[in-house]
Amino acid sequence: MNIKNIIEEKLAEVILSVFQLKDIKLEIQENKTEFEGDFTIVTFPLVKQLKKNPESIGLELGESLAVQSELVESFNVVKGFLNIKVKNQFFVNQFKAITSEFSVIDKKNSTVMVEYSSPNTNKPLHLGHIRNNLLGFSVSQILEEAGYDVIKSQIINDRGIHICKSMLAWEKFGKGETPESTGIKGDKFVGNFYVEFDKNYKKEIAELMAKGLTEDEAKKEAPLIKEAQQMLLDWENGDEKVRKLWEEMNTWVYKGFNETYSRLGVKFDQVQYESNTYILGKDLIQEGIAKGVLFQKEDGSVWCDLTDEGLDQKLLLRSDGTSVYMTQDLGTAVQRFKENNLQKLIYTVGNEQDYHFQVLFKILGKLGYEWANHLYHLSYGMVELPEGKMKSREGTVVDADDLMQEMYATAKSKSQELGKLEHLSDDDKETSYEKVGLGALKYFMLKVDPKKKMLFNPAESIDFNGNTGPFIQYTYARIQSLLAKAEYAQKEISEVPLNQFEKELIVHLGNYKTIVQKAAESLSPALVANYLYDLVKAYNSFYQNNPIMILEDENVKQIRLDLSDLTAKTIKKSLRLLGIGTVNRM
């Protein structure tokens, strides 16, 4: 429990005993005024109920708090604002409690699955996947820190016309090449053939239109698309040759994906494949028809009528018996709850799919699954780059690997400019460039509320000043340098009079667990990122205004080192929740 929570609790007790009022919550702020006091209590909400002026309410509350609790040393009232000065020993005790409970996690005995990434196997990961992966992984880390058991999951879209296009293009134009023979990363290699298919398909469309076909007709009649559609049918019928090629090309893609995931620092506990789950939904469809929840049209297609829910009619099975994405998602959700004891399932998917998930959750509810109320769509806005920055060969999509490499190169250039790593080994330098470059990328992406569309500016993200990852990593490195110089070790100390900077830092350190719980409830890593920035600013104010190494008073020196040590540990732990590493020198 942080200091504000303790004051809130004491305040509620006093309001009940003095004014006989229950469930009254007054706002408590850190005192930033010139008047004495650590905290300010806003008394105005009591004016109407007590029919007294705020000044007299403030005085009554202040006197009662001073008498009834061990907290308050003194107080003053200014125009209805009650400023209280908390006893020094209370801050010291709180700091000791925060330190001793730092690694304690209160288990919730509740399991949450977080789905993220879920790429297609016909192309490499791009900028949008980066935000998705960072968000899903960070939310998973935060939920674990908040006491939940978490299963990190992805479903790979490994079947369908998109992968058949790459396969067909490789058969026709690949000349037997492989990622190994060309030295091209597997996912990019397969992605190149998807582009090759598209190029040749467009050429065929143009030729057919020149012969008098409309564009729509040409798109349907082009030989390449017909061959790709036939290949998909062959795949669904289990054709041995098609299946063998499909498995080989997907293996190339997964190897490439895993390299990207490894560099990005994200992991998964479970991986599902659409090729295994797409049939599952078909069984549910028959069940839904039998229950009268779904209906079949004359052409044999199956639908769910959601007009009474303010939505529309949704197709679940085509007239030829093939499934749609919704069918697959229904089957996958049921399988996940069947195989795991889940209390919640979170889908990390962009906001262009908001409607899809509304429909999915409603249909599962109609089918009678009680857990449908425990499904959540973590919807996020798209991410863009400043115009002209890091465009890919096609000029539209920013490749994830290219972006990470660019961040590494920028961090390397900045570090060499500053010249502070010269004494490190080459390996240590490389580790530093990588952690700082990717830390800048991750922090910049995660400090923005997930629901907002964002503009990612690589140059701005790697600034060593301001609300950036490198600024926070630099503060951590500075503390490590201080602790090493001081040959720091924890020791018992007697009570030390604390100044405003020390008290403010203790308040920030005490807020960590509250912030983690709030971030877990709102599924927003931005709360952790912005807490971290506030903590680092508070530490830098403390550091600039409080000498440490030159102190002769060992007790004061010790508590300032203790505060520095706990700040560093809190920075490291908070950065870990964002998937960001730390370095000891920058």
N, C-alpha and C positions, 0 to 999 in steps of 0.2 A: 504493500500500500504506500503511495507516495505522500509527501508532506501535505499537499492540498487536500487529498482524500481524508487524512487524519483531522485536519482543521474542519473540513465539512462535517465530519462525524460529530466532533465536539460541539460545533455550532448548532447542529440539529438537536443535540441533547439540551443545550442551553435554551434554545427557542421553545422547546417543549416545556421545560421546567419554569421558565420565566413568563412566557406568553401563552402557554397551553395550546400551541399550534403544532400540528403534525405535518409531515411531508413538505416542509418548506425548504427550498434549496436556494440559497443566496449565492450570487456570483463572487468568486474569490480570485483576485488578480495579484500578480507580483507587483509590489509597489515600485513604480517608476517615478514618483513625485519627489519633491524636495523635503516632504514631511517625513519625520522619523517613522520607521516601520518596515517590516519585511513583506507583509501582505496587506492588501486593501479589500475590505468586505463592503459590497454595495447593499445598503439597507433599504433602498426605495421600495422594493416589492412588499415590504411590511407596512408601509404608510397607510395604504387603503384599508387593510384588515384591522390594524390597531387604532386607526384614526388618531395617530400621534405624528408629530413632526420628525423628520429623519434624524435631526440632531439628537433629540432625547432618546430615540430608539438606539442610535449608535452608542450613546453613553451607557444605557442599560446593558446592552449586549457586551460592551467592552468590560464593564465592571464585573459582570457575571462570568465571562470567560476567564478573567484574571483570577477570580475566586475559585471557580469550579474546575479548572483544569491546570495541569502542570505546564501548559504550553506558553502562556503569555507572560512576558516580562513587563511590558508597558503598552499603552495604547493612546491614541488621540483621535478626535473626530473632526473632520473638516467637511462642512456642508453636507452632512449625511453619509460621508465616506468614512468607514471605521478602519483606521490604520493600526495594525497590531505588530508589535515587535516580539518575535518568538525567542524563547530562552536559548542561549548559546548551547547548553548541554543537549537540548532537544535535537539541534542540527548535528551535533557530534554523534549522538546515539543513532540518528537516522542514517548517517553516513556508514557507521559500523554495521547496521542492519542491512543496508543496500549491498555492502561489500560481502557480507557472509551469505546472503541469499542470491548472489549474482548468478550462480549456475543452476539454481533450483528451478525446475519446470513443474507447474501444477498440471498433472495429466487430466485430460478431459474424458478419457475412455470412450472416444468417439472417432470413427474412421471416415476420412474425407478422401475422395478421389479427385485429382485435378488433371484434366485433359488439356494438353497443349501441343503445339507444333503441327501434328497431323498433316504432313505434306503430301503432294502428288509425286509419283515416281517418274514423271516425265521431264523434270527440270530441277536445277539446283535451288537451294534456299535463297530467299531474297530479303530485302530490307523489312518487308512486312512480317516475314517469319522471325526476324530478329526481335521485333517488339513482342510478338506472340510468345516466343520461347522465354525471353527475359521475364515477361510478366507472369507466365504460368509457373516458371521455376521459382521466382521470388515469392509468389503467393504461397507456394508449397512450403518454402523455407519458413515463412512467417507463421503459417498454420502449425507447423511442427514446434516452433518456438513458443507458440501460444498453448501447446499441450495436446494438440490433435495427433492422431496417427494418420499419416498421409501416404497415399499411393499416387505416384507420379505416372501418368499414362499418356500414350498417344495411339491413335489409330491411323495407319498408313493407307492412303488411297492408292492401292497397288493394282487395281484392275479397271477396266473400262476402255473407252475408245482412245483416251489420251495416251495410254501406254502402248496401245496397238499402233498408233501413228509413229511413235519412235521406233518400235520393233520393225514395222514395215519399211521405214526409211533406212534402217540399218541393213536389212536384207537386200534392199535395192542398191544402196549407195555406199555401204560400209566397207566393202572390199575385204571383209574378214578382220578388220581392225578391232582392237580392244583398248581399254584404258591403259593396260600394261604396254602394249606395242607402241602407243602414241604418246605415253607419258601424261595423258590428260586425266584429271580427277574424274572418278566414275560418274557422279551425278551430272557433271558438266558435259562429259562425253555423250551420255544419253540425251541430255538437253539439247545438244547440238543437232542430233538427228530429229528431234521434235521440230526444231527450226527448219531443218532441211525438208521435212515433210511439208511444212506450211508453205515454203518457198515454191516447191514443185506443184503443190495443190493449187496455189494461186495462178501458176502458169497454165495449168490445165483448164481452170475456170475461164481464164482470158481467151484461150484457144476456142473453147466451146461457145463462148459469147460471140466470138468473131464469126462463128458459123450460124448465128441467129438464135441461140438459146438465151432465155432471160437469165439474170444472175442467180435467182433461186433454183432454176432448172439446172444450170451449170454446176452449182454447188452439190446438187444431188447426183448428177450423172457423171461427174469427174471420176475417171477410173481409179485414182488413188483412194478416194474416200470409200468407194465400193469395196476395194480390196481390204481396207482397214476394217470396215464393218463385217466383212466375211471372216477376217482374222479374229474379231471379237466373238463371233458365233462359234468358230472353231475352238477358241479358248473355252467358252462356256460348255462346249460338248466334250471337253477333255482331250482335244487333239494332242498327241504326244509331242510332235515336232514344235507346235506353237507353244505348248506349256514349257518345253525345255528352254526355248529361246527366252520366254517370259521370265523364267526363274533366273537365267544367266544375267539378263540385263538388269533385273531388279537387284541382284547381288552386287552388281557394279554400283548401282545407285546407293544402296545401303552403306557400302563401304565409304562412299563420298560423304553421305549425310553424317556418318559417325565421326568423320574427321572434323566436320563443321561443328557438330555438337560438342566434341571434345575441346576444341579451341574456345568455343563460346562458354564452356563450363556448365552445360546443362546435362541432366541425366534423367533416365526413366526407369521405373520399377516394372512396368508392364507395357508391352507393345502388342497391339492387336492389328490384324490385317483385314482390310475390307474383303479380300478374296475369301476369307473364312467366315465373315459375318453377314455377307449380303443375302445369303439364303435364310438366315435366322428370322428376318422380318416377315418372310412369306408365310411362315407358320402362324405368326401373330395375326396376319390379315384374315386367314381362315377363321381363327378364334373370334376376331372382331365381327365378322359377318354372322357367325353363329349367335353371337350375343346381341346382334341388332345394332351395334355401335357403328359399323361400317355398312356401306351399301354398294351393290354392283349395278353398273349400267348395262344397257342392252348389248354394247360392244364387248362386254366382259371386263372392262376396267373397274377397279375398286376405288371408292372415294370415302372420305370422312366429311360429314357436313358440320362445319363449325360456325355457321351463320348465327346460331343462338349465342355464341361466345363473342360476337362482334367481328369474327374473322370470315373467311370464305370456305368454299368446298375445296378439299385438298386431295389431289390424286395420290394414291398409294401403290397402285399396281397398274401397269399399262395393259391395254387390251390384248397384247401378245404374251402377257404373263411375266414380262420382265419388270424388275423392281426399279424404284427411283431412290434418290438419296435418303428421302424421309423413311422409306421402308427399312433401309440399312441402319439408320440411326435408331429406329425403334428396336430392332433386334439387338443391336450393340448395347443399348441401355439395359435391356432385360438381362442380357448375359452378364453384364458387369455386376448387377445387383444379385444375380444368382450365385456368381462365383466369389464374391467378396461381401463381407459383412459391412456394408456401407451405410453411413448416416447422411451423407451428402455427396453429390456429384456435381463438379463445377466444370463447365465447358469454356475454355479460353478461345474465343473466336471473335473476329472483327465485327463491327456494328452493321455491316452490310447483310449479316445473317440474323439480325434481330427477329424478323418475322418468322424465319424458319424455326427458331427455338421456341417462340411463343406457341406455334402450331404443334411442335414435337411434344412439349410438356402437356398441352391440352389433350392430345390424342392418348398419351400414356395414362392420363387421369381418367379419360373416358373408358379405357380398356380395363380400368379397375385397379391399377397399381398405386397403392397408397403412397409409395415413395416418390411419386411424381411431384409431390409438394416439396421434396428435398433436392430438386434439380435447380441449378442456377447457371445462367448464361453470363459469364464475365465478358461483357461487351467492351470493345475498345475502339478508339478512333484510328484512322489511317495515319501513317507516318510519311512525311515528304522531306525532300532535301531542297536546299536553296537552288534556284534554277541554274543549270549548267554545271552542277557539281556531280562528279562520279556517275556519269551516265554509262550504262552498259553498251555493248556492241549494237544491240537492237535499239538503243536510245530511249528505252522506256523503263526497264527494271534494273534496280541496283542490286548487284550480286552480294550475298552475305559475306563470302570469303574475301571479296575485293574490299569491302568496307572494313572488315577486321584488319586486313593487311594495311590499309590506309591509316587506320587509327594507330597501329603499331609503329608505322614509319613516322607519323607525326610526333608520337611520344619520344621516339628515338632522336629525332631532329631537335626537339625542345630540350631534352636532357643534355644532349651534346652541346647545345648553345649555352646552357647554364653551367656546364662543366663540373658538376658536383659528384659525378660517379667515376672519375678517373682512377681512383685507387681500387675500384672493384674489379673482380675477374670478369672475363668476357661473358661467362655463363650467367653471373649475377647481374651484369648489365642487361643481357637479353631478357632475363626474368623480369627485371624492373620495367623495361620498355613495354613488354607484353601486358603486365598487370596494370600499368598506368594507362596505356592506350585503350585496353578493353574496359578498364574501370571507368574511364571517361565516357565511353560509349554507353555502358550499362547505366551509370548514374544519370546521365542526361535523358535517357529513355524513360527511366523509372521515376524520376522526380515529378513528372507530369501526371496529373490525374488520368487514370486509364481511359476514362470516357471521352477525354478531349482529343481532338485531332492534333497532331504535333508536327513541328518543323524541326528536323534534326540538323544542326549546324556543326559539322565535325570540328572546325577551327574553334568555335566558341566552347565546345564541350571540353576541350583539352587545356583551357586556360588554367593557370595555377592559382588564380585568384577568383573569388566569388563562389556562387553556388554550383560547384563542379566536383566531379570525382577526384581529380588530382589535388585540389585544394584540401579535401578531407584526408586523402592519403598522405599529403605533405605534413599535415598536423600530426597524424599518427607517427610518421617517421621522426618528426621533431621531438615528440615525447620519448620515443625509443632512444634517441641520442642523449636526451637529458637523463633518463634513468640509467643508461650505461655509464655516463660520466660520473653520476652520483653513486655508482655501485649499489643501486637501490635494493633494499630488502625490507619486507614488512616487519614492523616492530610495534609493541604496545606503547601507547603514549598517554600522558595525562591530559586533562582538558586544556584545550587551547582556545583563546578568544578568536572567533572567526570574523573576517571582514565581509563586506557586501559581495565581493567577487567570489569568495570561497562559498558563501551561502548560496549564491545564485547557481554556482556549478553543482552543488549538492542537490538543489531542487531539480536541475536538468537531469542529473544522473538518476534520481529517484523516479523520473517520469518514464524511463525506458520500458518497463513492463506494461504500464498503462497504454503506451503508444502501440506496443506489439499487439495487445488485445484489440485495440481500436482498428488497427490495420488488418487484423484477422477477420474482424466482424465486417468491415467494409471492403475487404479484398483489395486493398490499395497500398502497394509498396511506396507510393508517393508520401504517405504519412511518415514512414520510416526515414525516407530520404530527407524530408524537410526537418524532421526531428534531429537528424544527424547534423545537418547544417547549423541549426540553432545551438546544438551542443558544442560544436567546434568553434562557433563564434564566442560562446560563453567561455570556453577554455582559453581562447586566444586573448580575450579581455583579462582573464585571471592571470595568464602568463605574462602579459605586458605590464601589469600593475603590481605584481608580487615577485620580488626577487627570491630565488631559491638557493642557488649554489653558494652565494656569498653570505648566507645567513649563519649567524653564530648560535642562535637559539635552536637547538636540535629538535625540540618538540614541534616548533612552527615549520622547520624544514621538513620534518618527517610527514606532517599532515599534508603539506603541499605536494610532496612526492607521492603520498598515498592517493591524493586526489588526481594527480597526473596519471598514475598507474591505472586507476579504475576508469578514467576517461579513455585511455588507450584501449583497454579491454572492451569498453562499451562501443567505441568506434569500430573495432575489429569485428565484434559480434554483429553490430548493425550492418556493416558492409557485407558480411557473410550472408545476411538475409537478402541482400540485393544481388548476391552472386559475385561480389567484388572482392579481390584479394588485397593484401597489404604488403608494403615493402618497408624495410628498416632504413633505407637511405634513398633520397631522391635528388 
